[in-house]
Amino acid sequence: MSLREWYANRVVLLTGVTSELGCSLLEKILRCLPDVRVYVVLRAQNGLTSEERVKKIFASPRYERLRQEMPGAISRVKTFEGNLLYEDIGLNVADVLLKEVSVVFHAGGPHDFVLEYCQELPNLKSAAIASSIFRHRGKISECIQNEKIPELPIALVRFPFLGPAHKEPMPGFIETLKGPTALMVGAGLAFGNSELQAEVTPIDIAVNTMITAAWEVGISSTKPMVYNATLLGCTWNDLIKKSRRASSSFPYPTFGIRGMISIQPLYWILVLLLEWLPSLLCDFTLGLCGRKQRILAEYSRVRNALQSLKSISSRPWSAERNRVYLLQERLSEEEREVFPIVPEIDIESYVLCAAAASRKYCVNEENLNVITMMNRFFLFVPIIFVVAYIASRTFLSHV
């Protein structure tokens, strides 16, 4: 049975919808599986009900394509008040969910209570559970490794870092600046071994892997199966080299040098002298001019993002990925076009699109103008002093 035939008229349960993966997963399901209804579980927060939070998600830039192509798609989403930290994820076990749900997607947060709840679903055909590949050490195989997974048709999908979109909902799309994105758009200096493989999966490829893995388990297995998602297929150094054009076309508003270095003392010296100190001086100058001090805050945001790379980019991660490649072969040609999980990616184009998207959705243009002005100031002041010194020496030599 083909993927779309299997998903036709199903009701799926989605948890973790406020995560980047969950938000992207909901958009893809609604856009590419038009017969599927989605039950979303989330809690009220910050004065917003669960329904209001879903509506806020629908209003985000990530859903712009869906709003244009399927303006009524939100009618296929039903929200339920719940909490992943509660038994039965805070839901009423006698709810209609038990009768209708046949597929579960867990896209973020603790999964213990989600898996317990799956055992109470009488019509469950499969569940796709997102996990981190970085929880493991040594050889990361395609089998359960110290993970508590019940004997159910479950696809445990392990991911590395999630990066900007490859193609969907638009090439390079990103709303939040995270470690890999900060590195590839040239936002600052990272610590690590640049010759190691870049542990990054584009967010849309991650979504496709969840959807296709749930389908394969649903049609062929009654036991858990493990899928280690594919990577970009390049090193950290490749990302840095390919980002030069992107950094030139869409510069990120921070000071410092761009790249990755593995010598820790030199790393901190460069960060302090070329990132923190210029940011401090810039904010001090803005304060003297009576303007809002914002550059140090941006420095801290970028530094926190890049810091997340440190423990990952300093060592190799060896993972088996045979099952994902076999899954790709199992898809029809048409389904590979709609749900690619092993794409060939032009790294330079990918990084360029990511830089353009980060400039549009993550950058304060006022910060960019301030940084540009201060960079010119820091560049020309030493030149002025040098010219003045040479002129004075020339004048004194003729006196």
BAMARNU-32828 format. One record per residue (C-alpha): residue in three letters; chain; y, z, x. Coordinates in Angstrom, 1 decimal, always signed. Layout:
// BAMARNU-32828
type, mol, py, pz, px
ALA, A, Y, Z, X $
...
This chain:
// BAMARNU-32828
type, mol, py, pz, px
MET, A, +0.0, +0.0, +0.0 $
SER, A, +3.4, -1.0, +1.4 $
LEU, A, +6.0, +1.6, +2.1 $
ARG, A, +8.3, +0.7, -0.8 $
GLU, A, +5.5, +0.5, -3.2 $
TRP, A, +4.3, +3.9, -2.2 $
TYR, A, +7.8, +5.4, -2.6 $
ALA, A, +8.5, +3.7, -6.0 $
ASN, A, +9.5, +6.2, -8.8 $
ARG, A, +8.8, +9.2, -6.7 $
VAL, A, +10.7, +12.5, -6.7 $
VAL, A, +11.4, +13.9, -3.3 $
LEU, A, +12.6, +17.3, -2.3 $
LEU, A, +15.1, +17.5, +0.5 $
THR, A, +16.1, +20.6, +2.4 $
GLY, A, +18.7, +20.8, +5.2 $
VAL, A, +21.0, +18.2, +3.6 $
THR, A, +24.1, +19.7, +5.3 $
SER, A, +22.6, +19.0, +8.7 $
GLU, A, +23.4, +15.6, +10.4 $
LEU, A, +19.8, +14.5, +9.9 $
GLY, A, +19.6, +15.7, +6.3 $
CYS, A, +22.9, +14.1, +5.4 $
SER, A, +21.9, +10.8, +6.9 $
LEU, A, +18.4, +11.0, +5.4 $
LEU, A, +19.8, +11.4, +1.9 $
GLU, A, +22.1, +8.3, +2.4 $
LYS, A, +19.3, +6.1, +3.6 $
ILE, A, +16.9, +7.1, +0.8 $
LEU, A, +19.5, +6.4, -1.9 $
ARG, A, +20.5, +3.1, -0.4 $
CYS, A, +17.1, +1.7, +0.6 $
LEU, A, +14.7, +3.3, -1.9 $
PRO, A, +16.5, +2.7, -5.2 $
ASP, A, +13.6, +4.0, -7.4 $
VAL, A, +13.5, +7.4, -5.7 $
ARG, A, +15.1, +10.5, -7.2 $
VAL, A, +16.1, +13.3, -4.9 $
TYR, A, +16.1, +17.0, -5.5 $
VAL, A, +18.3, +18.8, -3.0 $
VAL, A, +18.0, +22.4, -2.2 $
LEU, A, +21.1, +24.2, -0.8 $
ARG, A, +23.1, +27.4, -1.4 $
ALA, A, +26.6, +27.9, -2.6 $
GLN, A, +29.0, +28.6, +0.3 $
ASN, A, +32.7, +29.1, +0.9 $
GLY, A, +33.5, +29.2, -2.8 $
LEU, A, +31.7, +25.9, -3.5 $
THR, A, +28.7, +25.6, -5.7 $
SER, A, +25.6, +23.6, -4.5 $
GLU, A, +26.7, +20.7, -6.7 $
GLU, A, +30.2, +20.8, -5.3 $
ARG, A, +28.9, +20.8, -1.8 $
VAL, A, +26.7, +17.7, -2.5 $
LYS, A, +29.8, +15.9, -4.0 $
LYS, A, +31.7, +16.8, -0.8 $
ILE, A, +28.9, +15.2, +1.2 $
PHE, A, +29.2, +12.0, -0.9 $
ALA, A, +32.9, +11.8, -0.2 $
SER, A, +32.3, +11.8, +3.6 $
PRO, A, +32.8, +8.6, +5.7 $
ARG, A, +29.0, +8.4, +6.2 $
TYR, A, +28.6, +7.5, +2.6 $
GLU, A, +31.3, +4.8, +2.5 $
ARG, A, +28.7, +2.0, +2.5 $
LEU, A, +26.6, +3.6, -0.2 $
ARG, A, +29.7, +4.2, -2.4 $
GLN, A, +30.5, +0.5, -2.1 $
GLU, A, +27.0, -0.9, -2.6 $
MET, A, +25.7, +1.7, -5.1 $
PRO, A, +28.6, +3.6, -6.7 $
GLY, A, +26.3, +5.4, -9.1 $
ALA, A, +23.7, +6.6, -6.6 $
ILE, A, +24.7, +10.2, -6.9 $
SER, A, +23.2, +10.2, -10.4 $
ARG, A, +19.8, +10.1, -8.8 $
VAL, A, +20.5, +13.4, -7.0 $
LYS, A, +19.8, +16.8, -8.6 $
THR, A, +20.8, +20.0, -6.9 $
PHE, A, +19.0, +23.3, -6.9 $
GLU, A, +20.4, +26.6, -5.7 $
GLY, A, +18.1, +27.9, -2.9 $
ASN, A, +18.0, +29.4, +0.6 $
LEU, A, +15.5, +28.5, +3.4 $
LEU, A, +15.5, +32.2, +4.5 $
TYR, A, +14.0, +33.4, +1.2 $
GLU, A, +10.4, +33.4, +0.0 $
ASP, A, +9.8, +30.2, -2.1 $
ILE, A, +13.1, +29.0, -0.5 $
GLY, A, +14.9, +30.9, -3.3 $
LEU, A, +13.5, +28.6, -6.1 $
ASN, A, +11.8, +29.5, -9.3 $
VAL, A, +8.1, +28.7, -8.7 $
ALA, A, +7.8, +27.8, -12.4 $
ASP, A, +10.5, +25.2, -12.1 $
VAL, A, +10.0, +21.5, -13.0 $
LEU, A, +9.9, +20.9, -9.2 $
LEU, A, +6.3, +21.9, -9.1 $
LYS, A, +5.3, +19.2, -11.5 $
GLU, A, +7.4, +16.3, -10.3 $
VAL, A, +7.8, +16.5, -6.5 $
SER, A, +5.4, +14.5, -4.4 $
VAL, A, +7.2, +14.2, -1.1 $
VAL, A, +9.1, +16.9, +0.8 $
PHE, A, +11.6, +16.2, +3.6 $
HIS, A, +12.8, +19.2, +5.7 $
ALA, A, +15.7, +18.1, +7.8 $
GLY, A, +17.0, +21.3, +9.4 $
GLY, A, +16.7, +25.1, +9.7 $
PRO, A, +13.6, +27.3, +9.7 $
HIS, A, +10.6, +25.7, +8.1 $
ASP, A, +8.2, +28.6, +7.5 $
PHE, A, +9.1, +29.2, +3.9 $
VAL, A, +9.4, +25.5, +3.2 $
LEU, A, +5.8, +25.0, +4.3 $
GLU, A, +4.7, +27.9, +2.2 $
TYR, A, +6.5, +26.4, -0.8 $
CYS, A, +4.8, +23.0, -0.1 $
GLN, A, +1.4, +24.7, -0.7 $
GLU, A, +2.5, +25.5, -4.3 $
LEU, A, +3.4, +21.8, -5.2 $
PRO, A, +0.4, +20.4, -7.1 $
ASN, A, +1.4, +16.8, -6.7 $
LEU, A, +2.3, +16.9, -3.1 $
LYS, A, +1.3, +13.7, -1.2 $
SER, A, +3.1, +14.3, +2.1 $
ALA, A, +5.8, +16.3, +3.8 $
ALA, A, +7.9, +15.3, +6.8 $
ILE, A, +9.2, +18.2, +8.8 $
ALA, A, +11.8, +17.8, +11.5 $
SER, A, +11.3, +19.7, +14.8 $
SER, A, +12.8, +19.8, +18.3 $
ILE, A, +10.9, +18.3, +21.2 $
PHE, A, +12.7, +20.8, +23.5 $
ARG, A, +10.6, +23.7, +22.1 $
HIS, A, +7.8, +22.6, +24.4 $
ARG, A, +7.0, +22.7, +28.1 $
GLY, A, +4.8, +20.5, +30.2 $
LYS, A, +3.1, +17.5, +28.7 $
ILE, A, +4.2, +17.1, +25.1 $
SER, A, +1.3, +15.7, +23.2 $
GLU, A, +0.9, +14.3, +19.7 $
CYS, A, -0.9, +17.3, +18.4 $
ILE, A, +0.1, +20.8, +17.1 $
GLN, A, +1.3, +22.9, +20.0 $
ASN, A, +1.8, +26.6, +19.1 $
GLU, A, +3.2, +25.5, +15.8 $
LYS, A, +2.2, +27.2, +12.5 $
ILE, A, +1.4, +24.3, +10.3 $
PRO, A, -0.9, +24.6, +7.2 $
GLU, A, -3.7, +22.1, +6.6 $
LEU, A, -1.7, +19.8, +4.4 $
PRO, A, -0.6, +16.1, +4.7 $
ILE, A, +2.3, +16.9, +6.9 $
ALA, A, +4.2, +14.7, +9.4 $
LEU, A, +5.7, +16.9, +12.1 $
VAL, A, +8.4, +14.7, +13.6 $
ARG, A, +9.8, +16.0, +16.9 $
PHE, A, +13.2, +14.8, +18.0 $
PRO, A, +15.3, +15.1, +21.2 $
PHE, A, +19.1, +15.0, +20.9 $
LEU, A, +20.3, +13.0, +17.9 $
GLY, A, +22.9, +10.4, +19.0 $
PRO, A, +25.3, +8.0, +17.2 $
ALA, A, +23.8, +5.5, +14.8 $
HIS, A, +22.3, +2.3, +16.2 $
LYS, A, +23.1, +0.2, +13.1 $
GLU, A, +23.2, +2.3, +9.9 $
PRO, A, +25.3, +3.1, +7.9 $
MET, A, +27.4, +1.3, +10.5 $
PRO, A, +26.9, +0.7, +14.3 $
GLY, A, +27.8, +3.7, +16.5 $
PHE, A, +28.7, +5.9, +13.5 $
ILE, A, +29.4, +9.5, +14.4 $
GLU, A, +31.3, +12.3, +12.7 $
THR, A, +30.8, +15.2, +15.0 $
LEU, A, +31.2, +15.3, +18.8 $
LYS, A, +27.9, +16.5, +20.3 $
GLY, A, +26.6, +16.6, +23.9 $
PRO, A, +25.2, +13.1, +24.3 $
THR, A, +28.1, +11.5, +22.4 $
ALA, A, +30.6, +13.4, +24.5 $
LEU, A, +28.9, +12.1, +27.7 $
MET, A, +28.6, +8.5, +26.6 $
VAL, A, +32.2, +8.2, +25.3 $
GLY, A, +33.5, +9.7, +28.6 $
ALA, A, +34.9, +12.9, +27.2 $
GLY, A, +34.2, +15.0, +30.4 $
LEU, A, +31.9, +15.9, +33.3 $
ALA, A, +28.3, +17.0, +32.5 $
PHE, A, +25.8, +18.9, +34.6 $
GLY, A, +22.4, +17.4, +35.1 $
ASN, A, +20.2, +14.9, +37.0 $
SER, A, +21.6, +11.5, +36.0 $
GLU, A, +18.5, +9.7, +37.1 $
LEU, A, +16.3, +11.3, +34.4 $
GLN, A, +15.6, +9.6, +31.1 $
ALA, A, +18.3, +10.1, +28.5 $
GLU, A, +16.7, +12.3, +25.8 $
VAL, A, +18.6, +10.7, +22.9 $
THR, A, +17.4, +9.2, +19.6 $
PRO, A, +20.0, +7.4, +17.4 $
ILE, A, +20.4, +9.2, +14.1 $
ASP, A, +19.3, +6.2, +12.0 $
ILE, A, +16.2, +5.8, +14.0 $
ALA, A, +15.4, +9.4, +13.5 $
VAL, A, +15.8, +9.0, +9.7 $
ASN, A, +13.6, +5.9, +9.7 $
THR, A, +10.9, +7.9, +11.6 $
MET, A, +11.0, +10.6, +9.0 $
ILE, A, +10.6, +8.2, +6.1 $
THR, A, +7.9, +6.0, +7.6 $
ALA, A, +5.9, +9.0, +9.0 $
ALA, A, +5.9, +10.6, +5.5 $
TRP, A, +4.5, +7.3, +4.1 $
GLU, A, +1.8, +7.0, +6.7 $
VAL, A, +0.6, +10.6, +6.2 $
GLY, A, +0.7, +10.1, +2.5 $
ILE, A, -1.6, +7.1, +2.5 $
SER, A, -4.0, +8.0, +5.3 $
SER, A, -4.2, +11.7, +6.0 $
THR, A, -4.9, +15.1, +4.4 $
LYS, A, -4.1, +17.0, +7.7 $
PRO, A, -1.0, +17.4, +9.8 $
MET, A, +0.0, +14.6, +12.2 $
VAL, A, +2.6, +14.8, +15.0 $
TYR, A, +5.1, +12.1, +15.8 $
ASN, A, +7.4, +12.2, +18.9 $
ALA, A, +10.4, +10.0, +18.1 $
THR, A, +11.3, +7.2, +20.5 $
LEU, A, +14.3, +7.3, +22.9 $
LEU, A, +17.2, +5.0, +23.8 $
GLY, A, +15.1, +3.7, +26.7 $
CYS, A, +17.6, +4.3, +29.5 $
THR, A, +18.6, +7.0, +32.0 $
TRP, A, +21.7, +9.3, +31.7 $
ASN, A, +23.1, +7.2, +34.6 $
ASP, A, +22.7, +4.0, +32.6 $
LEU, A, +24.7, +5.6, +29.7 $
ILE, A, +27.4, +6.6, +32.1 $
LYS, A, +27.6, +3.1, +33.7 $
LYS, A, +27.6, +1.3, +30.4 $
SER, A, +30.4, +3.6, +29.1 $
ARG, A, +33.0, +2.3, +31.5 $
ARG, A, +34.1, -0.5, +29.2 $
ALA, A, +34.0, +1.8, +26.2 $
SER, A, +36.1, +4.4, +28.0 $
SER, A, +38.7, +1.8, +28.9 $
SER, A, +38.8, +0.3, +25.4 $
PHE, A, +38.6, +3.7, +23.5 $
PRO, A, +39.6, +6.5, +25.9 $
TYR, A, +38.8, +10.0, +24.8 $
PRO, A, +41.8, +12.4, +24.9 $
THR, A, +40.8, +14.8, +27.7 $
PHE, A, +41.5, +15.2, +31.4 $
GLY, A, +39.0, +15.0, +34.2 $
ILE, A, +36.4, +12.7, +35.6 $
ARG, A, +33.6, +11.3, +33.6 $
GLY, A, +29.9, +11.4, +34.5 $
MET, A, +27.1, +13.8, +35.5 $
ILE, A, +26.5, +15.8, +38.6 $
SER, A, +23.7, +18.0, +39.8 $
ILE, A, +25.4, +20.2, +42.4 $
GLN, A, +26.5, +23.3, +40.4 $
PRO, A, +29.3, +24.7, +42.7 $
LEU, A, +30.9, +21.2, +42.9 $
TYR, A, +30.5, +20.8, +39.2 $
TRP, A, +32.4, +23.9, +38.4 $
ILE, A, +35.1, +23.2, +41.0 $
LEU, A, +35.7, +19.7, +39.4 $
VAL, A, +35.7, +21.1, +35.9 $
LEU, A, +38.2, +23.8, +36.7 $
LEU, A, +40.5, +21.7, +38.8 $
LEU, A, +40.4, +18.4, +36.9 $
GLU, A, +39.7, +19.5, +33.3 $
TRP, A, +40.7, +23.1, +32.7 $
LEU, A, +43.8, +23.3, +34.9 $
PRO, A, +45.5, +20.1, +33.7 $
SER, A, +44.7, +21.1, +30.1 $
LEU, A, +46.3, +24.5, +30.7 $
LEU, A, +49.4, +22.9, +32.3 $
CYS, A, +49.7, +20.4, +29.5 $
ASP, A, +49.6, +23.1, +26.8 $
PHE, A, +52.1, +25.1, +28.9 $
THR, A, +54.4, +22.1, +28.9 $
LEU, A, +54.0, +21.5, +25.2 $
GLY, A, +54.9, +25.2, +24.6 $
LEU, A, +58.1, +24.8, +26.6 $
CYS, A, +59.0, +21.8, +24.5 $
GLY, A, +58.3, +23.8, +21.3 $
ARG, A, +55.3, +21.7, +20.3 $
LYS, A, +51.8, +22.7, +19.2 $
GLN, A, +49.5, +23.6, +22.0 $
ARG, A, +46.3, +21.8, +21.3 $
ILE, A, +44.8, +20.4, +24.6 $
LEU, A, +43.0, +23.5, +25.7 $
ALA, A, +41.3, +23.7, +22.3 $
GLU, A, +40.1, +20.1, +22.7 $
TYR, A, +38.9, +20.9, +26.2 $
SER, A, +36.9, +23.9, +24.9 $
ARG, A, +35.3, +21.7, +22.1 $
VAL, A, +34.3, +19.0, +24.6 $
ARG, A, +33.1, +21.6, +27.2 $
ASN, A, +30.9, +23.4, +24.5 $
ALA, A, +29.4, +20.0, +23.5 $
LEU, A, +28.6, +19.0, +27.1 $
GLN, A, +27.2, +22.5, +27.9 $
SER, A, +24.4, +21.8, +25.5 $
LEU, A, +23.1, +19.0, +27.8 $
LYS, A, +22.8, +21.4, +30.8 $
SER, A, +19.3, +22.8, +30.2 $
ILE, A, +17.9, +19.4, +28.9 $
SER, A, +19.3, +16.9, +31.4 $
SER, A, +18.3, +19.0, +34.4 $
ARG, A, +14.5, +18.5, +34.0 $
PRO, A, +12.2, +15.7, +32.8 $
TRP, A, +10.5, +15.8, +29.4 $
SER, A, +7.2, +14.0, +29.3 $
ALA, A, +6.1, +13.2, +25.7 $
GLU, A, +3.4, +11.0, +24.3 $
ARG, A, +4.7, +8.4, +21.8 $
ASN, A, +1.6, +6.3, +21.0 $
ARG, A, +1.6, +7.2, +17.3 $
VAL, A, +5.1, +6.1, +16.7 $
TYR, A, +4.3, +2.7, +18.2 $
LEU, A, +1.2, +2.4, +16.1 $
LEU, A, +3.3, +3.3, +13.0 $
GLN, A, +5.7, +0.5, +13.9 $
GLU, A, +2.8, -2.0, +14.0 $
ARG, A, +1.6, -0.7, +10.6 $
LEU, A, +4.9, -1.7, +8.9 $
SER, A, +5.3, -5.2, +7.5 $
GLU, A, +7.9, -7.4, +9.1 $
GLU, A, +10.3, -6.9, +6.3 $
GLU, A, +9.9, -3.1, +6.5 $
ARG, A, +10.5, -3.1, +10.2 $
GLU, A, +13.8, -4.8, +9.5 $
VAL, A, +14.8, -2.1, +7.0 $
PHE, A, +13.2, +0.9, +8.6 $
PRO, A, +13.1, +0.2, +12.4 $
ILE, A, +11.6, +3.1, +14.5 $
VAL, A, +11.2, +1.3, +17.9 $
PRO, A, +14.3, -0.8, +18.2 $
GLU, A, +15.5, -2.8, +21.2 $
ILE, A, +19.0, -1.4, +21.9 $
ASP, A, +21.7, -3.1, +23.9 $
ILE, A, +23.0, +0.1, +25.6 $
GLU, A, +26.5, -1.2, +26.4 $
SER, A, +27.1, -2.4, +22.8 $
TYR, A, +25.7, +0.9, +21.5 $
VAL, A, +28.0, +3.0, +23.6 $
LEU, A, +31.0, +0.8, +22.8 $
CYS, A, +30.4, +1.2, +19.1 $
ALA, A, +30.0, +5.0, +19.5 $
ALA, A, +33.3, +5.2, +21.4 $
ALA, A, +35.0, +3.3, +18.7 $
ALA, A, +33.6, +5.5, +16.0 $
SER, A, +34.4, +8.7, +17.9 $
ARG, A, +38.0, +7.5, +18.3 $
LYS, A, +38.2, +6.9, +14.5 $
TYR, A, +36.4, +10.0, +13.3 $
CYS, A, +36.6, +12.6, +16.0 $
VAL, A, +39.9, +12.1, +17.8 $
ASN, A, +43.3, +13.4, +17.0 $
GLU, A, +45.6, +10.5, +17.9 $
GLU, A, +48.5, +12.9, +18.7 $
ASN, A, +46.2, +14.4, +21.4 $
LEU, A, +45.6, +10.9, +22.8 $
ASN, A, +49.4, +10.3, +23.0 $
VAL, A, +50.0, +13.6, +24.7 $
ILE, A, +47.2, +13.1, +27.2 $
THR, A, +48.4, +9.5, +28.0 $
MET, A, +51.9, +10.8, +28.6 $
MET, A, +50.8, +13.7, +30.8 $
ASN, A, +48.4, +11.5, +32.8 $
ARG, A, +51.3, +9.2, +33.6 $
PHE, A, +53.4, +12.3, +34.5 $
PHE, A, +50.7, +13.7, +36.8 $
LEU, A, +50.3, +10.2, +38.4 $
PHE, A, +54.0, +9.4, +38.9 $
VAL, A, +55.3, +12.8, +40.1 $
PRO, A, +53.3, +12.8, +43.4 $
ILE, A, +54.4, +9.1, +43.9 $
ILE, A, +58.0, +10.1, +43.4 $
PHE, A, +57.7, +12.9, +45.9 $
VAL, A, +56.0, +10.5, +48.4 $
VAL, A, +58.7, +7.9, +48.0 $
ALA, A, +61.4, +10.5, +48.3 $
TYR, A, +59.9, +11.9, +51.4 $
ILE, A, +59.6, +8.4, +53.0 $
ALA, A, +63.2, +7.6, +52.0 $
SER, A, +64.5, +10.8, +53.5 $
ARG, A, +62.6, +10.3, +56.7 $
THR, A, +63.9, +6.8, +57.0 $
PHE, A, +67.5, +7.9, +56.3 $
LEU, A, +67.3, +10.7, +58.8 $
SER, A, +65.9, +8.4, +61.5 $
HIS, A, +69.1, +6.2, +61.1 $
VAL, A, +71.5, +9.1, +61.2 $
